[in-house]
Amino acid sequence: MVSENSSCTSLIFTYGTLKRGFSNHVLLQDLMRTGDAVFKGSYQTVEKYPLVCGPYRVPFLLDMPGSGHRVTGELYAVSSRGLARVDELEGTSRGHYERLPILLIPAGYGYESGNNKENEEDQAVLTRAAAGGITCTAEAYYAHKSFEKEMWMKNGGKGFGIYSDKEAKGYVKRKDRPQDLSFLDHVRIFISSPSD
């Protein structure tokens, strides 16, 4: 584990291919080696959000709080240089993703990771966590608003709470995708194609 680095001041919540064990985690490993990222732990969203897959099994978090599941992922503190590199990977300047705030709680605090029970006990735990300073605000990469609603409909209004090997099965790395179209072209084709 890399020691704390005072230049790593931005918190980012990763929920897909940037997580440990997935193809784009190599970027965070590189950032940790250079002191531009620090792993902070496994976290879960306080609110429910849709987490879905788009073309090539690329995961998208949709900025539609209250729908979907509490999403489990990993929290990293990154430097401004690290944040710029993650923004580049996520295509924030190209309309792929938007980096926006999200409220998190340590994974497993009060309810099991992936458990989406709707009961008073869960609400009481979340209230205590917020009062005790257990929650934290980070930023997550959400699907760009220009296609998020269509992505939710394309997935039948269903998502998942964690991007695991099951959801990643069939993921195609960027270098292995057809290069004659932009990623947004692939998104548009995916959204407009007949559902399975």
Protein Blocks (a to p, Z undefined) as FASTA:
>chain_A
ZZddfklmbccddfblmpghiaklmmmmmmmmnopaccfbjcddfbdcdddddehhiacd
dddehiajddddddddddfklmmmmmmmnommnopaccdddddddehihpaehiacdcfk
lmmmmmmmmmnomaccdddddddfklmmmmmmmnoopacfbdcfklmgopacfklpcfkb
cfklmmmmmmmpccZZ
